[in-house]
Amino acid sequence: MTPLAHIAALPIRAYRMIFSPWVGFNCRYQPTCSAYALESLEKHGAIKGGWLAAKRIGRCHPWGNCGYDPVPDQNTSDTKTCTHDTHDH
């Protein structure tokens, strides 16, 4: 993790230690938003990882989606792609 990403991760780690036990574990997505944010900072650094984390937190609301939403790999784009082979693209 880059030094800037370590700094960006501090508020997330503080949230996980202090507030998360009080709020509960009610995230709509898997991995949780805080785990997603830490992983995105680890994989993509402070700028892109922070952007990915902000977008994920923005999607986490009662009218949003839910389910498995992993951090994209570095060599792929942010867009979701169809990975099954039941039809042609």
C-alpha positions as a printed NumPy array, in Angstrom:
array([[  0.   ,   0.   ,   0.   ],
       [  1.354,   3.416,  -0.895],
       [  2.027,   5.943,   1.89 ],
       [ -0.879,   8.119,   0.715],
       [ -3.168,   5.076,   0.689],
       [ -2.105,   4.304,   4.274],
       [ -3.165,   7.802,   5.278],
       [ -6.463,   7.453,   3.405],
       [ -7.087,   4.135,   5.182],
       [ -6.795,   5.643,   8.683],
       [-10.394,   6.962,   8.876],
       [-11.683,   3.627,   7.548],
       [ -9.739,   1.695,  10.169],
       [-10.982,   4.093,  12.864],
       [-14.57 ,   3.579,  11.68 ],
       [-14.122,  -0.196,  11.84 ],
       [-12.701,  -0.048,  15.381],
       [-14.937,   2.626,  16.903],
       [-18.239,   2.981,  15.066],
       [-18.822,  -0.296,  13.258],
       [-19.495,  -2.314,  16.442],
       [-22.152,   0.241,  17.464],
       [-23.776,   0.56 ,  14.031],
       [-23.822,  -3.155,  13.352],
       [-22.951,  -5.155,  10.282],
       [-25.768,  -4.269,   7.908],
       [-23.973,  -3.714,   4.624],
       [-25.967,  -4.509,   1.485],
       [-22.891,  -5.721,  -0.331],
       [-20.276,  -8.4  ,   0.148],
       [-17.512,  -7.533,   0.968],
       [-18.677,  -4.802,   3.333],
       [-18.126,  -1.202,   2.272],
       [-15.248,  -0.695,   4.704],
       [-13.538,  -3.931,   3.595],
       [-14.086,  -2.884,  -0.041],
       [-12.533,   0.524,   0.67 ],
       [ -9.443,  -0.973,   2.317],
       [ -8.997,  -3.503,  -0.49 ],
       [ -9.433,  -0.862,  -3.183],
       [ -6.811,   1.334,  -1.505],
       [ -4.487,  -1.68 ,  -1.323],
       [ -4.962,  -2.69 ,  -4.964],
       [ -5.289,   0.707,  -6.651],
       [ -3.642,   3.286,  -4.391],
       [ -5.09 ,   6.405,  -2.812],
       [ -6.511,   8.185,  -5.86 ],
       [ -8.213,   5.427,  -7.843],
       [ -8.862,   3.287,  -4.756],
       [-10.443,   6.25 ,  -2.991],
       [-12.607,   6.934,  -6.042],
       [-13.734,   3.302,  -6.207],
       [-14.537,   3.338,  -2.485],
       [-16.513,   6.586,  -2.808],
       [-18.5  ,   5.165,  -5.729],
       [-19.258,   2.019,  -3.73 ],
       [-20.413,   3.968,  -0.686],
       [-22.593,   6.06 ,  -2.994],
       [-24.268,   2.872,  -4.24 ],
       [-24.957,   1.617,  -0.725],
       [-28.424,   2.974,  -0.002],
       [-31.899,   1.454,   0.487],
       [-32.804,   1.867,  -3.195],
       [-29.51 ,   0.499,  -4.5  ],
       [-28.461,  -2.979,  -5.453],
       [-27.051,  -5.61 ,  -3.153],
       [-24.984,  -8.785,  -3.366],
       [-21.429,  -9.686,  -4.259],
       [-19.467,  -6.675,  -5.543],
       [-15.705,  -7.305,  -5.549],
       [-12.982,  -4.718,  -6.083],
       [-11.972,  -4.775,  -9.761],
       [ -8.471,  -5.939, -10.606],
       [ -5.882,  -3.398, -11.702],
       [ -5.86 ,  -4.61 , -15.285],
       [ -9.635,  -4.308, -15.758],
       [-11.825,  -1.253, -16.067],
       [-14.419,  -0.13 , -13.522],
       [-17.289,  -1.258, -15.72 ],
       [-19.108,  -4.475, -15.025],
       [-18.758,  -7.055, -17.748],
       [-20.775, -10.126, -18.474],
       [-18.729, -13.218, -17.626],
       [-21.08 , -16.02 , -18.584],
       [-21.199, -17.747, -21.937],
       [-24.917, -18.277, -22.491],
       [-25.058, -15.669, -25.231],
       [-22.829, -13.783, -27.656],
       [-21.579, -10.236, -27.09 ]])
